[in-house]
Amino acid sequence: MSTERRRARRQPTKLWRAPVLRTERITPRMARITVGGPQIDDFVGSGTDENVMLYLYEPGADLPEPLTLESARVAMSRVRPYMRTYTISRHDPAANEIDFDFVLHGDHGPASKWASNAAIGDEVIFVGPSPAYQPDLTAAWHLLIGDETALPAIGSITRALPGATIRAFVEVEDVAEQQDLDVTWVHRNGVPAGSSEPLVKALAAADFPDGKPAVWAAGERQVMQAVREVLVEKGIERASVRPATYWRLGHAGS
Ligand SMILES: Cc1cc2nc3c(=O)[nH]c(=O)nc-3n(C[C@H](O)[C@H](O)[C@H](O)COP(=O)(O)OP(=O)(O)OC[C@H]3O[C@@H](n4cnc5c(N)ncnc54)[C@H](O)[C@@H]3O)c2cc1C
């Protein structure tokens, strides 16, 4: 294990405040927000899948100063942010930059709405990092499944597995939402996000390599339950399929 990864495990969870440096629409429904500067100088990434909790305060909220994890918690009953989980899509310690990739699913979600309006200089407040998936490097092959919210994690996991046999299935709206990743793209083509149909059909029809895979899956809760069932039907051990709920249709919060 690299020294950097060992240090990452020891990094205590902390509240970070950093400005937006850049924004980019990487696809019509995905905004990349780059934050950074000296404020994240001592941020240590693990080099694999990890996430943070965004604290989205109302504009002009009367925040305690200094704003730390502890003072934010103490002030929660008076000033409570929307809390939403986002994956670190890229961390560049040399440039002091972190990219977050936001699915723009509409203005009814505070995080999606914030991301679609984010501008250079806006302050981003987040707590973390929380290391997430550590792939089993001894697995015969790796099966990665998700919708567009899982793309940043799938990118990180893939980068952490050079030379491994990987099969990834990612559901997105249409061809315009595809990114430069070696995955099987599954298009919803108008079927609403959160319906199990497109991903389940694609997995049911897929040919898998021989051997026992390490499985990682994340997306809408009920879709992930259906994904689990179809994988079990295809002969993958139920105990090895533990999908993560990244969002729930009709429910706010991650
Ligand atoms: C560990 C983890 C990592 C995550 N990483 C990312 C990431 O890198 N990028 C990312 O975009 N998301 C990511 N998510 C998912 C994200 O946290 C949720 O989608 C979150 O609910 C978005 O918050 P919101 O304020 O925009 O909407 P909310 O206020 O939570 O929800 C409002 C409404 O929008 C619906 N909704 C929420 N998300 C979606 C969606 N993706 N598509 C369609 N409808 C939706 C809800 O069902 C609800 O009806 C991650 C979640 C987890 C747990």
The ligand as an SDF file (V2000), in Angstrom:
LIG
                    3D

 53 58  0  0  0  0  0  0  0  0999 V2000
  -21.6240    7.7010   -1.4980 C   0  0  0  0  0  0  0  0  0  0  0  0
  -22.4090    8.5470   -2.5060 C   0  0  0  0  0  0  0  0  0  0  0  0
  -21.7460    9.1630   -3.5460 C   0  0  0  0  0  0  0  0  0  0  0  0
  -22.4650    9.9380   -4.4780 C   0  0  0  0  0  0  0  0  0  0  0  0
  -21.7810   10.5520   -5.4900 N   0  0  0  0  0  0  0  0  0  0  0  0
  -22.4570   11.3280   -6.3870 C   0  0  0  0  0  0  0  0  0  0  0  0
  -21.7550   12.0200   -7.4170 C   0  0  0  0  0  0  0  0  0  0  0  0
  -20.5240   12.0030   -7.4880 O   0  0  0  0  0  0  0  0  0  0  0  0
  -22.4950   12.7350   -8.3080 N   0  0  0  0  0  0  0  0  0  0  0  0
  -23.8690   12.8180   -8.2330 C   0  0  0  0  0  0  0  0  0  0  0  0
  -24.4860   13.4910   -9.0660 O   0  0  0  0  0  0  0  0  0  0  0  0
  -24.5560   12.1770   -7.2610 N   0  0  0  0  0  0  0  0  0  0  0  0
  -23.8720   11.4470   -6.3250 C   0  0  0  0  0  0  0  0  0  0  0  0
  -24.5570   10.8160   -5.3320 N   0  0  0  0  0  0  0  0  0  0  0  0
  -26.0230   10.9210   -5.3350 C   0  0  0  0  0  0  0  0  0  0  0  0
  -26.5300   12.2290   -4.7500 C   0  0  0  0  0  0  0  0  0  0  0  0
  -26.0650   12.3730   -3.4190 O   0  0  0  0  0  0  0  0  0  0  0  0
  -28.0720   12.1980   -4.7780 C   0  0  0  0  0  0  0  0  0  0  0  0
  -28.5440   12.1140   -6.0950 O   0  0  0  0  0  0  0  0  0  0  0  0
  -28.7070   13.3640   -4.0460 C   0  0  0  0  0  0  0  0  0  0  0  0
  -30.0180   12.9820   -3.6750 O   0  0  0  0  0  0  0  0  0  0  0  0
  -28.7750   14.6400   -4.8970 C   0  0  0  0  0  0  0  0  0  0  0  0
  -29.2560   15.6790   -4.0590 O   0  0  0  0  0  0  0  0  0  0  0  0
  -30.2420   16.8130   -4.5860 P   0  0  0  0  0  0  0  0  0  0  0  0
  -30.2320   17.8440   -3.5240 O   0  0  0  0  0  0  0  0  0  0  0  0
  -29.8540   17.2210   -5.9740 O   0  0  0  0  0  0  0  0  0  0  0  0
  -31.6550   16.1040   -4.6690 O   0  0  0  0  0  0  0  0  0  0  0  0
  -32.5830   15.6270   -3.4300 P   0  0  0  0  0  0  0  0  0  0  0  0
  -33.0790   16.8150   -2.6710 O   0  0  0  0  0  0  0  0  0  0  0  0
  -31.8460   14.5970   -2.6450 O   0  0  0  0  0  0  0  0  0  0  0  0
  -33.7880   14.9270   -4.1640 O   0  0  0  0  0  0  0  0  0  0  0  0
  -34.8570   15.6810   -4.7630 C   0  0  0  0  0  0  0  0  0  0  0  0
  -35.6000   14.7830   -5.7300 C   0  0  0  0  0  0  0  0  0  0  0  0
  -34.7160   14.4520   -6.7970 O   0  0  0  0  0  0  0  0  0  0  0  0
  -34.6500   13.0430   -6.9730 C   0  0  0  0  0  0  0  0  0  0  0  0
  -33.2680   12.6980   -7.3410 N   0  0  0  0  0  0  0  0  0  0  0  0
  -32.1720   12.7060   -6.5640 C   0  0  0  0  0  0  0  0  0  0  0  0
  -31.0860   12.3430   -7.2640 N   0  0  0  0  0  0  0  0  0  0  0  0
  -31.5070   12.0990   -8.5130 C   0  0  0  0  0  0  0  0  0  0  0  0
  -30.8630   11.6710   -9.7120 C   0  0  0  0  0  0  0  0  0  0  0  0
  -29.5350   11.4450   -9.7590 N   0  0  0  0  0  0  0  0  0  0  0  0
  -31.5920   11.5240  -10.8320 N   0  0  0  0  0  0  0  0  0  0  0  0
  -32.9320   11.7610  -10.8280 C   0  0  0  0  0  0  0  0  0  0  0  0
  -33.6160   12.1630   -9.7210 N   0  0  0  0  0  0  0  0  0  0  0  0
  -32.8970   12.3230   -8.5790 C   0  0  0  0  0  0  0  0  0  0  0  0
  -35.0870   12.4400   -5.6280 C   0  0  0  0  0  0  0  0  0  0  0  0
  -35.6920   11.1880   -5.8230 O   0  0  0  0  0  0  0  0  0  0  0  0
  -36.0620   13.4600   -5.1080 C   0  0  0  0  0  0  0  0  0  0  0  0
  -37.3440   13.1920   -5.6100 O   0  0  0  0  0  0  0  0  0  0  0  0
  -23.8660   10.0710   -4.3620 C   0  0  0  0  0  0  0  0  0  0  0  0
  -24.5210    9.4630   -3.2900 C   0  0  0  0  0  0  0  0  0  0  0  0
  -23.8150    8.7130   -2.3720 C   0  0  0  0  0  0  0  0  0  0  0  0
  -24.5370    8.0700   -1.2150 C   0  0  0  0  0  0  0  0  0  0  0  0
  1  2  1  0
  2  3  1  0
  2 52  2  0
  3  4  2  0
  4  5  1  0
  4 50  1  0
  5  6  2  0
  6  7  1  0
  6 13  1  0
  7  8  2  0
  7  9  1  0
  9 10  1  0
 10 11  2  0
 10 12  1  0
 12 13  2  0
 13 14  1  0
 14 15  1  0
 14 50  1  0
 15 16  1  0
 16 17  1  0
 16 18  1  0
 18 19  1  0
 18 20  1  0
 20 21  1  0
 20 22  1  0
 22 23  1  0
 23 24  1  0
 24 25  2  0
 24 26  1  0
 24 27  1  0
 27 28  1  0
 28 29  2  0
 28 30  1  0
 28 31  1  0
 31 32  1  0
 32 33  1  0
 33 34  1  0
 33 48  1  0
 34 35  1  0
 35 36  1  0
 35 46  1  0
 36 37  1  0
 36 45  1  0
 37 38  2  0
 38 39  1  0
 39 40  1  0
 39 45  2  0
 40 41  1  0
 40 42  2  0
 42 43  1  0
 43 44  2  0
 44 45  1  0
 46 47  1  0
 46 48  1  0
 48 49  1  0
 50 51  2  0
 51 52  1  0
 52 53  1  0
M  END
$$$$
